Amino acid sequence: YLYVRWGVELSNMTVV
């Protein structure tokens, strides 16, 4: 799902 991928990417950016 694009939403899931986007959420994961966003979360990774926030963590980094």
N, CA and C atoms as a LAMMPS dump frame, in Angstrom:
ITEM: TIMESTEP
0
ITEM: NUMBER OF ATOMS
48
ITEM: BOX BOUNDS ff ff ff
-5.0000000000000000e+02 5.0000000000000000e+02
-5.0000000000000000e+02 5.0000000000000000e+02
-5.0000000000000000e+02 5.0000000000000000e+02
ITEM: ATOMS id mol type element x y z
1 1 1 N 0.837 -1.205 0
2 1 2 C 0 0 0
3 1 3 C 0.877 1.263 0
4 2 1 N 0.534 2.209 -0.803
5 2 2 C 1.329 3.44 -0.854
6 2 3 C 1.305 4.151 0.489
7 3 1 N 0.11 4.155 1.106
8 3 2 C -0.001 4.851 2.411
9 3 3 C 0.978 4.261 3.416
10 4 1 N 1.052 2.943 3.456
11 4 2 C 1.956 2.283 4.417
12 4 3 C 3.39 2.669 4.101
13 5 1 N 3.755 2.593 2.843
14 5 2 C 5.138 2.926 2.446
15 5 3 C 5.452 4.391 2.816
16 6 1 N 4.512 5.288 2.509
17 6 2 C 4.735 6.698 2.809
18 6 3 C 4.926 6.896 4.314
19 7 1 N 4.09 6.216 5.089
20 7 2 C 4.176 6.35 6.546
21 7 3 C 5.53 5.855 7.036
22 8 1 N 5.965 4.728 6.501
23 8 2 C 7.261 4.17 6.927
24 8 3 C 8.379 5.127 6.554
25 9 1 N 8.319 5.631 5.338
26 9 2 C 9.368 6.568 4.896
27 9 3 C 9.374 7.813 5.777
28 10 1 N 8.202 8.35 6.039
29 10 2 C 8.11 9.558 6.86
30 10 3 C 8.663 9.271 8.263
31 11 1 N 8.293 8.109 8.789
32 11 2 C 8.744 7.746 10.143
33 11 3 C 10.264 7.646 10.147
34 12 1 N 10.83 7.035 9.112
35 12 2 C 12.281 6.89 9.047
36 12 3 C 12.931 8.276 9.02
37 13 1 N 12.371 9.178 8.231
38 13 2 C 12.938 10.532 8.139
39 13 3 C 12.905 11.201 9.508
40 14 1 N 11.817 11.037 10.205
41 14 2 C 11.7 11.662 11.531
42 14 3 C 12.73 11.072 12.486
43 15 1 N 12.893 9.76 12.415
44 15 2 C 13.847 9.091 13.319
45 15 3 C 15.261 9.561 13.007
46 16 1 N 15.57 9.646 11.703
47 16 2 C 16.945 10.024 11.331
48 16 3 C 17.139 11.489 11.669
